[in-house]
Amino acid sequence: MADNQNNLKGLKFLVIFMGVLIIAGVITIISTIIYRLNDDTLLTSDNSDIDIVTDINLADNAEIQSITSNNETITIYYAINGDDFIEIFSIKDGKNIKKFKLK
């Protein structure tokens, strides 16, 4: 009989403890969401100090399919007369880093 009461007390403690953890987790999640919604640094980004090259040389009859970029490169996927190409250019100087012909 004493074993059953000890088990029930332990079970009661675990249930209350896990309930408190769930409530604390929900409060943490809600406060994080509110903090991020009110954080002005996430909403504004000043990219005025980034120099982007606008002179990239592709063939005149190239049909651009997609363009992606990161901090250092611009990747252009294009087609010429049914042949597909991918070229990677440097953002700093516009020079061709690599050219791939897709089969």
N, C-alpha and C positions, 0 to 999 in steps of 0.2 A: 504494500500500500504506500509506503514512504517513497519507493522508487517511482511510482506513478506520479506522485505530487512533485517530485524533483524534476521529472520529465516535463510535466505541464508547466512548471515555472520556467524551465529552460526554453521551452517552445514559445511561451508567452514573451519572454525576453527577446528571442530572435525575431518574432513577428513585429514587435514594437520597434526594435532596432532597424529592421529592414524598411519599415514604414517611414521612419525618420530619414533614412538614407534616400528613399524615393522622393520625399518632399524636399530635401536639401538639393537633390539633383535637379528637380524641376525648377526650383527657385534659381539655381545657378544658370540653367539654360535660358530662362526668361530674362534674367538680368544681363546675360551676355548678348542676347538678341537686342535688347533695349540699348545697351552700351554701343553696339556696332551701328545701330540705326542712327544714333545721335553723334557719332564720331565724324567730325568734319574732314579729317585727314583722309578717310577712305573715299569720300565723295569727290574731292578735288584732287586732280593730279596736274602738276605743272610740268609740262614737257617742253618748255620753251628753250631749255639748254641742250636739247638733242638736235644735232645737225643731220638731216636726212637728205641723202643724195636723190636728185630727181632725174639725173641723166643716166638712164640704163639703156644700153643698145641691144635691141632685138631686131630680127629680120623684119622687113616692112610688111610681109604677108603673114606674120605670126598671129595666130588667134589665141589670145590668152584665155586659159581655162580657169586658173586660180592663182592667187598670190597669198603667201603667208610670210610672216616675219617674226623675228625675235630681236633681242638687243643688238646683235652683231650682223645678222644676215637677212636678206630678202630672198625667198624662194619663189620662182615663177614657173608654173606648169603651163606649157603652150603647145600648139599644134601647127605644123607647116605642111601643107599638101598631104594630110593624112598621117604624117609621122609625128609622134609625140616626143616632146623634150622637157627636161627639167633643168633649169639653170639656177645656180646659187650665186648671189652677188653680195659684196660687202656693203654695209650701210655707210661706212665712213667715206669710202672713195668711189663706190660704184663699180669696182673692178669685178670681173667674173672670177669666182673662186672655183667652181666646178660646173661642168655641163654633162648631162646624161641624155642618151637617146634611148627611149623605151621601145621595146619590140613587141 
